Amino acid sequence: MRGLRGPAPGDYGKQIMTTLAIDIRRADGRDAEAIADVHQQAWLGAYAGIIPHRALTRMVGRRGIQWWKGAIQRAANVLVVEIGGDVVGYATLGRNRARQLSQQGEIYELYLKPEYQGIGLGSRLFSAARKQLAAHGLDGLVVWALEDNVNALSFYTGLGGRDVAEGVEVFDSKALRKVAFVWS
């Protein structure tokens, strides 16, 4: 039979290893579709059962491809984490919006697709965002997380964040407490 050959002698039992590159970089317009997908998966995974369903669905629906294209064009402060060329997470960052806190920088959002959580990518993305804020001359950092999002609370506590303030977010008339974590 022509064309059908088995492995060459000595090839049995050899394993082929592949390496996937992990890259954290600034987002560009071509990333909008992938970021919208990460946003949808991450938000539904993180907030189902916490944020009322209708409010969550509306929030996710508003953040489609065009929204992300606009966000990327308006500000260069969107980072993505790529594995093997696929965007699997993102962070948005800039100046601290809470005047009562002295930290100058803020990570507004940091999300990964659920299947990429818990393997160190979030810590790497957090570190890259923190470095970018420092490079822009913003001293200190604040991150807000919903109090019922125990995974986020654990993540930020594990990164050394100090719980220093509380606030409230309202979703379809349901008030949810949020916690501010800070780093000096």
C-alpha positions as CSV (number, residue, x, y, z in Angstrom):
1,M,0.0,0.0,0.0
2,R,1.5,3.3,-1.1
3,G,1.4,6.3,1.2
4,L,0.7,4.5,4.4
5,R,3.8,4.3,6.6
6,G,4.1,3.9,10.3
7,P,6.4,5.8,12.5
8,A,10.1,5.6,11.6
9,P,12.1,3.1,13.6
10,G,12.8,4.5,17.1
11,D,9.9,7.0,17.0
12,Y,7.6,4.9,19.2
13,G,7.2,6.4,22.6
14,K,8.5,9.8,21.8
15,Q,6.4,12.7,22.9
16,I,6.1,15.9,21.0
17,M,6.2,19.0,23.2
18,T,4.7,22.3,22.1
19,T,5.2,25.7,23.7
20,L,2.5,28.3,23.7
21,A,3.6,31.9,23.9
22,I,1.9,34.0,26.6
23,D,1.9,37.7,25.8
24,I,0.5,40.7,27.6
25,R,0.2,43.8,25.4
26,R,-1.9,46.8,24.7
27,A,-5.2,46.1,22.9
28,D,-5.8,47.3,19.4
29,G,-8.9,47.5,17.3
30,R,-8.5,44.0,16.0
31,D,-8.9,42.7,19.5
32,A,-12.4,44.1,20.0
33,E,-14.3,40.9,19.0
34,A,-12.1,38.7,21.3
35,I,-12.4,41.1,24.2
36,A,-16.2,41.2,23.8
37,D,-16.1,37.4,24.0
38,V,-13.9,37.3,27.1
39,H,-16.1,40.0,28.7
40,Q,-19.3,38.0,28.1
41,Q,-17.9,34.7,29.3
42,A,-16.2,36.1,32.3
43,W,-19.1,38.3,33.4
44,L,-21.6,35.6,33.1
45,G,-19.3,33.2,35.0
46,A,-18.5,35.7,37.7
47,Y,-21.8,37.4,38.3
48,A,-24.6,34.9,37.5
49,G,-26.5,34.6,40.8
50,I,-25.0,37.8,42.2
51,I,-26.2,40.5,39.8
52,P,-29.9,40.1,38.8
53,H,-30.2,38.2,35.6
54,R,-31.9,41.0,33.5
55,A,-29.4,43.6,34.6
56,L,-26.4,41.3,33.9
57,T,-27.8,40.4,30.5
58,R,-28.2,44.1,29.6
59,M,-24.7,45.0,30.9
60,V,-23.1,42.2,28.9
61,G,-25.2,43.0,25.8
62,R,-24.0,46.7,25.8
63,R,-20.4,45.7,25.6
64,G,-20.3,44.2,22.1
65,I,-17.6,44.5,19.4
66,Q,-18.4,48.1,18.5
67,W,-18.3,49.2,22.2
68,W,-14.9,47.7,22.6
69,K,-13.6,49.2,19.4
70,G,-14.6,52.6,20.7
71,A,-13.1,52.0,24.1
72,I,-9.8,51.0,22.6
73,Q,-9.8,54.0,20.2
74,R,-10.6,56.4,23.1
75,A,-8.0,55.1,25.5
76,A,-4.8,53.2,25.2
77,N,-5.4,51.7,28.7
78,V,-6.8,48.3,27.7
79,L,-4.4,45.4,28.1
80,V,-4.9,41.9,26.8
81,V,-3.4,38.5,27.7
82,E,-2.8,36.2,24.7
83,I,-2.0,32.5,24.7
84,G,-0.8,31.2,21.4
85,G,-2.3,34.2,19.6
86,D,-5.8,33.9,21.3
87,V,-7.0,36.7,23.6
88,V,-8.1,35.0,26.8
89,G,-8.2,38.0,29.2
90,Y,-8.2,41.8,29.5
91,A,-7.7,44.6,31.9
92,T,-8.8,48.2,31.7
93,L,-7.0,50.8,33.8
94,G,-6.5,54.5,34.4
95,R,-6.8,57.2,37.0
96,N,-8.5,56.4,40.3
97,R,-12.1,57.6,40.2
98,A,-12.7,57.5,44.0
99,R,-11.7,60.9,45.3
100,Q,-11.8,59.7,48.9
101,L,-8.9,57.3,48.3
102,S,-5.3,58.6,47.9
103,Q,-4.1,56.0,45.4
104,Q,-3.7,57.6,41.9
105,G,-4.2,54.5,39.7
106,E,-7.1,52.1,39.3
107,I,-7.7,48.8,37.6
108,Y,-11.3,49.2,36.5
109,E,-11.7,45.6,35.2
110,L,-9.5,42.5,35.1
111,Y,-11.2,39.4,33.6
112,L,-10.2,36.1,32.1
113,K,-12.2,33.4,30.3
114,P,-13.3,31.0,33.0
115,E,-11.2,28.1,31.7
116,Y,-8.0,30.2,32.1
117,Q,-8.6,31.3,35.7
118,G,-6.6,29.9,38.5
119,I,-3.3,29.2,36.5
120,G,-1.5,32.5,37.2
121,L,-2.6,34.5,34.2
122,G,-4.6,36.9,36.3
123,S,-1.6,37.6,38.5
124,R,0.5,38.3,35.5
125,L,-2.1,40.6,34.0
126,F,-2.5,42.4,37.3
127,S,1.3,42.9,37.5
128,A,1.5,44.3,33.9
129,A,-1.4,46.7,34.6
130,R,0.3,47.9,37.8
131,K,3.5,48.5,35.9
132,Q,1.7,50.4,33.2
133,L,0.0,52.7,35.8
134,A,3.4,53.3,37.5
135,A,5.0,54.1,34.1
136,H,2.3,56.8,33.6
137,G,3.3,58.3,37.0
138,L,0.3,57.0,38.9
139,D,1.3,56.1,42.5
140,G,-0.7,53.5,44.3
141,L,-3.5,51.4,43.1
142,V,-7.1,50.7,43.9
143,V,-9.4,47.9,42.6
144,W,-13.1,47.5,43.5
145,A,-14.8,44.1,43.7
146,L,-18.4,43.1,44.6
147,E,-18.5,41.7,48.1
148,D,-20.4,38.6,46.9
149,N,-17.7,37.8,44.3
150,V,-15.7,35.6,46.7
151,N,-13.3,34.6,43.9
152,A,-12.3,38.2,43.3
153,L,-12.0,38.9,47.0
154,S,-9.7,36.0,47.4
155,F,-7.7,36.9,44.3
156,Y,-7.0,40.5,45.4
157,T,-6.3,39.5,49.0
158,G,-3.8,36.9,47.7
159,L,-2.1,39.7,45.8
160,G,-1.6,41.7,49.0
161,G,-4.5,44.1,48.6
162,R,-5.8,45.8,51.7
163,D,-9.6,46.2,52.1
164,V,-9.9,49.9,53.0
165,A,-13.3,51.1,51.9
166,E,-16.8,50.0,51.0
167,G,-19.4,51.2,48.5
168,V,-22.7,50.2,46.9
169,E,-23.6,49.4,43.3
170,V,-27.3,49.2,42.4
171,F,-28.5,46.7,39.7
172,D,-32.2,46.7,38.9
173,S,-33.0,48.2,42.3
174,K,-30.8,45.5,44.1
175,A,-28.0,47.1,46.1
176,L,-24.8,45.2,46.2
177,R,-21.9,46.1,48.4
178,K,-18.4,46.5,46.9
179,V,-15.0,46.6,48.5
180,A,-12.0,48.7,47.6
181,F,-8.6,47.0,47.8
182,V,-5.5,49.2,47.7
183,W,-1.8,48.8,47.1
184,S,0.8,51.5,47.9
